[in-house]
Amino acid sequence: MDFIIFNIVVIGLLLFDLLVLHKHQKTISVKSALLQTAFWVSLAAAFGVWIYVDRGSQDALAFFTGYLIEESLSVDNLFVFILIFSFFKIPQDLQHRVLFWGIFGALIFRAFFILVGIELIQHFHFLLYAMGAFVIVAGIRIFFQKEEDEMDIKETFLFKILKKIIPTTDTIQGEKFFVLENGKRLATPLFLALILIEISDVVFALDSIPAVLSISQDPFIVYTSNIFAILGLRALYFALAGVMQLFHYLKFGLAIILIFIGIKIITAEFYQIDILWALLFVAVVLVGSIVLSILKNKAAFFGKGKK
C-alpha cells in the first residue's frame, strides 16, 4: 500500500510540474533551477522525518544514507545528460521535457532492479560478495578514468542499432517525439535522446542500487531514496550544467564512496559499519570533493576580483 500511495503522489507532483509549472516550454534559469532543487531536497528531508516518526531512527538513517549515496552517484549522470543533449543539439527549453519523461521510465526500471536485487540476495546470499566486488571495480574504474576519454555517441554500437531499427529524422520539430513525413512516422532527435538517457539511467543503476542495498534491504527505503534522488536530479542538472566540468575532484569523491560501499558489502559478515558512520563518511567525502573543486576553480565559480 505504501508503494502505491508513494507512486501516486510522485506522479501527481510530476504532472503538476509538467502541466502547471512548465506548461509552456522555456529555458530554466539557474535561479529557478536552484529553487526547484531546494524544493526536492526539502521534500526528501520531510519524507525522511516522516520515516523517523513512523518507522524509527534506523530506517530514517537508512533512507538519508541511501538518498545521499544515490544523489551523489547520480551526479555523474549529469555529464552524460550534457553529452547527449549536446550531440543531438537539443535546445535548453526542450531539455526539461526529455528529462521529465525519463523519470517515468526510471520509476519502472528502478523498482524492477531493486525488487529483483533484494530477491536474489535473499535466495543467493553469496551474490553479496559479487555485488561488493562489482561496486569496488566500478569505483576503481571511475578513479582512473581520464577526462579525455569522452564517449563519441555516433560511434557507439547502441546508437548505430537505434538508427537502424527506428526510422528517424534529424530535424527537431518543437516538443514532438514523433512526426509524420511523406506518410511515415519518424522519431525526432528528442526521442533518441530520451532513449539514450533511459539506457544511461539503467547503466548507472547497476552501480548505485547495489551501493544502496548495502545500507538497507527494505524495498520501500531503497526505492523511495532512489526516486527522491532522481526527482531532484533534473533541477540539479539545470543548476549545474554550465559548471559541471569545473568539479574536477568530484569523480574521485564518487570513486572513494563506491569503493567504501563495496568494502562495506564484502565485510558485512564479519564487521558491521554503523549506518550513522556510513552516512557521515559519504557526506564528508562528497562535500570535501566539491569544496576542493571550488577551491581549485575559485575564479571560474565566483568570478575574478577587480583589478
C-alpha positions as CSV (number, residue, x, y, z in Angstrom):
1,M,0.0,0.0,0.0
2,D,2.9,2.4,0.8
3,F,4.3,1.8,-2.6
4,I,1.0,2.6,-4.3
5,I,0.5,5.8,-2.3
6,F,4.1,6.9,-2.8
7,N,3.9,6.4,-6.6
8,I,0.5,8.2,-6.9
9,V,2.0,11.2,-5.0
10,V,5.1,11.2,-7.2
11,I,3.2,11.0,-10.4
12,G,0.9,13.8,-9.2
13,L,3.9,16.0,-8.5
14,L,5.4,15.2,-11.9
15,L,2.1,16.1,-13.7
16,F,1.8,19.3,-11.7
17,D,5.4,20.1,-12.7
18,L,4.7,19.5,-16.4
19,L,1.2,20.8,-16.8
20,V,1.4,23.8,-14.5
21,L,5.0,24.9,-13.7
22,H,6.3,24.1,-17.2
23,K,3.2,24.2,-19.3
24,H,5.0,26.5,-21.8
25,Q,8.4,25.4,-22.8
26,K,11.1,27.9,-21.7
27,T,14.7,28.0,-20.7
28,I,15.1,27.3,-17.0
29,S,17.2,29.9,-15.3
30,V,19.9,29.0,-12.7
31,K,17.9,30.8,-10.0
32,S,14.7,28.8,-10.9
33,A,16.7,25.5,-11.0
34,L,18.3,26.2,-7.6
35,L,14.8,26.9,-6.1
36,Q,13.4,23.7,-7.6
37,T,16.5,21.7,-6.3
38,A,15.8,23.2,-2.8
39,F,12.2,22.1,-3.1
40,W,13.0,18.5,-4.0
41,V,15.7,18.3,-1.3
42,S,13.3,19.7,1.3
43,L,10.7,17.2,0.2
44,A,13.1,14.4,0.6
45,A,14.1,15.7,4.1
46,A,10.5,15.9,5.1
47,F,9.9,12.4,3.9
48,G,12.9,11.2,5.9
49,V,11.4,12.9,9.0
50,W,8.1,11.1,8.4
51,I,10.0,7.8,8.2
52,Y,11.7,8.6,11.5
53,V,8.3,9.2,13.2
54,D,6.6,6.2,11.5
55,R,9.4,3.7,11.5
56,G,12.1,4.8,13.8
57,S,15.6,6.2,13.7
58,Q,17.3,3.2,12.0
59,D,15.0,3.3,8.9
60,A,15.3,7.1,8.8
61,L,19.1,6.9,8.8
62,A,19.0,4.2,6.1
63,F,16.8,6.5,4.0
64,F,19.0,9.5,4.3
65,T,22.2,7.5,3.7
66,G,20.6,5.8,0.7
67,Y,19.4,9.2,-0.6
68,L,22.8,10.8,-0.2
69,I,24.6,7.9,-1.9
70,E,22.1,7.8,-4.8
71,E,22.1,11.6,-5.2
72,S,25.9,11.8,-5.2
73,L,26.4,8.9,-7.6
74,S,23.6,10.2,-9.9
75,V,25.5,13.5,-10.3
76,D,27.9,11.5,-12.5
77,N,24.9,11.0,-14.8
78,L,24.7,14.8,-15.4
79,F,27.8,14.6,-17.5
80,V,26.1,12.0,-19.7
81,F,23.0,14.2,-20.0
82,I,25.2,17.1,-21.2
83,L,26.9,14.9,-23.7
84,I,23.6,13.5,-25.1
85,F,21.9,16.9,-25.3
86,S,25.0,18.5,-26.9
87,F,25.2,15.7,-29.5
88,F,21.6,15.9,-30.6
89,K,21.7,19.8,-30.3
90,I,18.6,19.8,-28.1
91,P,17.7,23.4,-27.1
92,Q,17.7,24.0,-23.4
93,D,14.0,24.9,-23.4
94,L,13.2,21.3,-24.6
95,Q,15.6,19.5,-22.3
96,H,13.2,19.6,-19.4
97,R,10.6,17.7,-21.4
98,V,13.1,14.9,-22.2
99,L,14.2,14.6,-18.6
100,F,10.6,14.7,-17.4
101,W,9.5,11.7,-19.4
102,G,12.8,10.0,-18.4
103,I,11.6,10.0,-14.8
104,F,8.6,7.7,-15.7
105,G,11.0,5.1,-17.1
106,A,13.2,5.4,-14.1
107,L,10.2,4.7,-11.8
108,I,9.7,1.4,-13.5
109,F,13.3,0.3,-14.1
110,R,14.4,1.2,-10.6
111,A,11.5,-0.7,-9.0
112,F,12.4,-3.7,-11.1
113,F,16.1,-3.7,-10.3
114,I,15.5,-3.2,-6.6
115,L,12.9,-6.0,-6.2
116,V,15.0,-8.4,-8.3
117,G,18.2,-7.4,-6.4
118,I,16.6,-8.0,-3.0
119,E,15.0,-11.3,-4.1
120,L,18.4,-12.6,-5.4
121,I,20.2,-11.6,-2.3
122,Q,17.7,-13.3,0.0
123,H,17.9,-16.6,-2.0
124,F,21.6,-16.4,-3.0
125,H,23.5,-14.7,-0.2
126,F,26.9,-15.3,-1.9
127,L,25.8,-12.7,-4.6
128,L,26.5,-10.0,-2.0
129,Y,30.2,-10.7,-2.4
130,A,30.0,-10.5,-6.2
131,M,28.0,-7.3,-5.8
132,G,30.6,-5.8,-3.4
133,A,33.4,-6.7,-5.9
134,F,31.4,-5.2,-8.8
135,V,31.0,-1.9,-6.9
136,I,34.7,-1.7,-5.9
137,V,35.7,-2.3,-9.6
138,A,33.3,0.4,-10.7
139,G,34.9,2.8,-8.1
140,I,38.4,2.0,-9.3
141,R,37.3,2.4,-13.0
142,I,35.9,5.9,-12.2
143,F,39.0,6.8,-10.2
144,F,41.4,6.1,-13.1
145,Q,39.1,7.3,-15.9
146,K,40.8,10.0,-17.9
147,E,38.8,13.2,-18.7
148,E,39.7,13.0,-22.4
149,D,38.1,9.5,-22.6
150,E,34.8,11.1,-23.7
151,M,32.2,8.9,-25.3
152,D,31.6,9.5,-29.0
153,I,27.9,8.8,-29.2
154,K,27.7,8.3,-33.0
155,E,30.4,5.6,-32.8
156,T,28.6,3.6,-30.1
157,F,27.0,0.2,-31.0
158,L,23.8,1.3,-29.3
159,F,23.4,4.5,-31.4
160,K,24.0,2.6,-34.6
161,I,21.4,0.0,-33.6
162,L,18.8,2.6,-32.7
163,K,19.4,4.4,-36.1
164,K,18.8,1.1,-37.9
165,I,15.7,-0.1,-36.1
166,I,14.0,3.3,-35.6
167,P,13.1,5.4,-38.6
168,T,14.3,8.9,-37.6
169,T,14.6,12.5,-38.8
170,D,17.5,14.8,-37.9
171,T,15.2,17.8,-37.6
172,I,13.9,18.9,-34.3
173,Q,10.2,20.0,-34.6
174,G,9.3,21.7,-31.4
175,E,8.5,19.4,-28.5
176,K,7.4,16.4,-30.6
177,F,9.0,13.0,-30.2
178,F,7.5,11.7,-33.5
179,V,6.5,13.5,-36.7
180,L,4.8,12.5,-40.0
181,E,7.0,13.0,-43.1
182,N,5.8,11.7,-46.5
183,G,3.3,9.4,-44.8
184,K,5.9,7.9,-42.5
185,R,6.1,8.3,-38.7
186,L,9.6,9.3,-37.8
187,A,11.3,9.7,-34.4
188,T,12.9,13.1,-33.8
189,P,16.2,13.7,-32.0
190,L,14.2,14.3,-28.8
191,F,13.0,10.7,-28.8
192,L,16.5,9.3,-29.4
193,A,17.9,11.5,-26.6
194,L,15.1,10.1,-24.3
195,I,16.0,6.5,-25.2
196,L,19.7,7.1,-24.5
197,I,19.0,8.9,-21.2
198,E,16.8,5.9,-20.1
199,I,19.6,3.5,-21.0
200,S,22.2,5.6,-19.2
201,D,20.0,5.5,-16.1
202,V,19.8,1.7,-16.3
203,V,23.6,1.6,-16.6
204,F,24.1,3.9,-13.6
205,A,21.6,1.9,-11.6
206,L,23.9,-1.1,-11.9
207,D,26.4,0.8,-9.7
208,S,24.1,2.8,-7.5
209,I,21.4,0.3,-6.5
210,P,23.9,-2.3,-5.1
211,A,25.5,0.5,-3.2
212,V,22.2,1.5,-1.6
213,L,21.3,-2.2,-0.9
214,S,24.4,-2.3,1.3
215,I,22.7,0.2,3.6
216,S,19.2,-1.4,3.6
217,Q,17.3,-4.3,2.0
218,D,13.9,-2.8,2.8
219,P,12.4,-2.3,-0.7
220,F,10.4,0.8,0.4
221,I,13.5,2.5,1.8
222,V,15.7,1.7,-1.1
223,Y,13.1,2.6,-3.7
224,T,12.0,5.9,-2.2
225,S,15.6,7.1,-1.6
226,N,16.3,6.3,-5.2
227,I,13.3,8.1,-6.6
228,F,13.8,11.2,-4.5
229,A,17.3,11.4,-5.7
230,I,16.2,11.1,-9.3
231,L,13.4,13.7,-8.9
232,G,15.9,16.3,-7.7
233,L,18.4,15.4,-10.4
234,R,16.5,17.2,-13.2
235,A,16.6,20.6,-11.4
236,L,20.2,20.0,-10.3
237,Y,21.1,19.4,-14.0
238,F,19.9,22.9,-15.0
239,A,21.5,24.5,-11.9
240,L,25.0,22.9,-12.6
241,A,25.1,22.2,-16.3
242,G,27.2,25.2,-17.1
243,V,29.9,24.5,-14.4
244,M,29.9,20.6,-14.2
245,Q,33.3,20.4,-15.9
246,L,34.8,22.5,-13.1
247,F,34.0,19.9,-10.4
248,H,37.4,18.3,-11.1
249,Y,37.7,16.3,-7.8
250,L,34.0,15.1,-7.8
251,K,34.7,11.9,-9.7
252,F,37.4,11.0,-7.2
253,G,35.0,11.5,-4.4
254,L,32.4,9.3,-6.1
255,A,35.0,6.6,-6.7
256,I,36.0,6.6,-3.0
257,I,32.4,6.4,-2.0
258,L,31.8,3.4,-4.3
259,I,35.0,1.6,-3.0
260,F,33.9,2.2,0.6
261,I,30.5,0.8,-0.1
262,G,31.9,-2.2,-1.9
263,I,34.2,-2.9,1.1
264,K,31.2,-2.5,3.5
265,I,29.2,-5.1,1.5
266,I,32.1,-7.6,1.5
267,T,33.0,-7.2,5.2
268,A,29.4,-7.1,6.5
269,E,29.5,-10.7,7.6
270,F,32.5,-10.0,9.8
271,Y,32.1,-6.4,10.8
272,Q,29.0,-4.2,10.6
273,I,29.7,-0.5,9.9
274,D,27.1,1.6,11.7
275,I,24.7,3.4,9.3
276,L,25.4,6.7,11.0
277,W,29.1,6.4,10.3
278,A,28.4,5.4,6.7
279,L,26.2,8.5,6.3
280,L,28.9,10.7,7.8
281,F,31.6,9.2,5.6
282,V,29.6,9.7,2.4
283,A,28.7,13.2,3.4
284,V,32.3,14.2,4.3
285,V,33.8,12.7,1.1
286,L,31.1,14.3,-1.2
287,V,31.3,17.7,0.4
288,G,35.1,17.5,0.6
289,S,35.4,16.8,-3.1
290,I,33.1,19.6,-4.0
291,V,34.9,22.1,-1.8
292,L,38.3,21.1,-3.2
293,S,36.9,21.5,-6.7
294,I,35.6,25.0,-5.8
295,L,39.0,26.0,-4.3
296,K,40.8,24.8,-7.4
297,N,38.5,26.8,-9.7
298,K,37.6,29.9,-7.5
299,A,37.9,32.3,-10.3
300,A,35.6,30.3,-12.5
301,F,33.0,29.8,-9.8
302,F,32.9,33.3,-8.3
303,G,34.4,35.4,-11.0
304,K,37.8,37.2,-10.9
305,G,38.3,40.0,-8.5
306,K,38.5,43.6,-9.7
307,K,42.0,44.7,-10.7
